[in-house]
């Protein structure tokens, strides 16, 4: 099936989706309202055999800068009223020329999206703005290289220790103030180097154990120097924004933020006290958060200008620095309105009821037919993008658990091999993804330069006999009733109770299936859905015996840039070696020293980040395939998008719907428009 041209008829077999979801998603009752809205009459059709295709890259930016500029009518009127300078004075000397996917757009309209957040903007707002967090650079469509964005150009030294960056002269903040290296100096000297605001800078900013050095060359040129080679900095940090943590935090408006900093305002402490804080630096982060503060100047395509309990309102930034190839200032769409849904079931109801013009971030493939039927009645349609995840749901067992019996069993390769062999990936694919995912062991995604089929095939076949043989070899005997295997020393039934967070992929429905698969080999798991806040606390305290997450950071943008699934993490996304991860992160001062096989993973990861060579990546991926540190289910699945029919320039199959790509970031959402 060519999913670039898929129609509702192509997916008519998915109309059984909601019916299947009633049985499978027992742990996700929030979606039941959708089943009440749409009659889930099942129709079956043979599953698709062909993989999802990815369109050719669309990021070939025109070379020449237009000589004449145009602007939206709403801004032209403000210029006529004397409220704004002419468009030529608002744009930088060399605006970013944005490619258009299909056609030059039309100005006007309001895009309505929904979200569950109480912030000013949520997932689908960010995905509709285009310029995501005003990143220094942009991620290419195929996730392999960086492109100009806020920076017009950059140069990396041959030894990868220096990067010289060239800003766009004349570029301005949303309030009309100039953007210069003085703003970067504030971020570097007064935020990054201030230990009260930033106790420990991100590891990518202190590469080699030393904080990177900033040299200001002139108002629009600066240079960063690292203590050791840092080949990933260009794509991972400058394009992805990894380490800056927070949209807009890549650039900080000095002229606005100085009033909250004790270095520049002696009354900063009083401001903090009046706001209910004890210290000035506790307040400083709040006004700098564009997701909570409508007054903070921004570089993004839209300004958050009004907020109510049920809606937030965003309008075009008159100083946005990008134009289309014909010189029309972007974005094309005038406004974005974000509706706050009370919970996921309400949001689902509004999606299928046609409330939103675009919806994607909270959509689940499990309810594709429900969304598609709603779209058909709402002058909308569905698109499918590839998830870009090496595993839609991946599992880890805790080899550092305080219970020695658990630790010993979990650390035996044969146990993880058996769990993997007992998973019926084909059934998961058919029931949850209707044949459109890859039945794969967790590894990098196929477009990665490091991908090999043997990594994806490792212990990925469905073989209950072999799984039981491995557990027998380990001495994990069955109880008398043959309902459970038993722990080797205590003789108690093997029952693993743990917690998970349901977000982004169908974690609950897949885990319902996996629960049954593992029962067949005598391993019982008892799990419940909790908040991420609670899970973070429990994993940090090393109290969780196992975990799951979605297998992202498996594209070349973020692959192996930090410990996570391929090396033990000290964080809430995996449990497989929390204390080992803490040992690595603290240079051996905390945690637990790992065995050499785990130290090797860290050493190869470090080598890869210093050299970007294929050899250390190969070793890490071979180790994952051999030991199955992280157990995969299926990967590279489709992700649904709900799109109004007259919303144009939205890619049919897009790139990759994942954190690794920042979702729509490589697809230039600022060139979306409404056709009238």
ABEGO torsion letter per residue (X at the ends): XBAAABBAAAAAAAAAAAAAAAAAAAABAAAAAAAAABBBBBBBBBBBABBBBBBBBAABBBABBBABBBBBAAAAAAAAAGABBBAAAABBABBBBBBBAABBBBBEEBBBBBBABABABBAAAAAAAGAGAGBABBBBAAGABBBBBABABBBBBAAGABBBBBBBBGBBBAAGBBBBAAAAAAAAAAAAABAAABABBBAAABBGGBBBBBBBABAABBBBBBABBBAAAAAAAAAAGBGAGEBGAABBBAAAAAAABAAABAAAAAAAAAAGBABAAAAAAAAABAAABAABBBABABBBABBBAABBBBBBBAABABBBAAGBBOBABABBBBBBBABAAAAAAAAAAGABABBAAABBAAAAAAAAAAAAAAGBBBBBBBAGBABABBBBBBAABABAAAAAAAABAAAAAAAAAABBAAAAAAAAAGGABBBBBBBBBAABAABBAAAAABGABBBAAAAAAAAAAAGBBBBAAGABBBBAAAGBBBBBBBBBBBBGBBAAAAAAAAAAAAAAAGBBBBBBBBBAAAAAAAAAAGABABBBBBBBGABAAABGABBBAABBBBBAABAABAAAAAAAAAGGABEBBBBAAAAAAAAAAAAAAAAGBAAAAAAAAAAAAAAGABBBBBBGBBBBBBBBAABBGBBAAEBBBBAAAGEAAAAGAAABBBBX
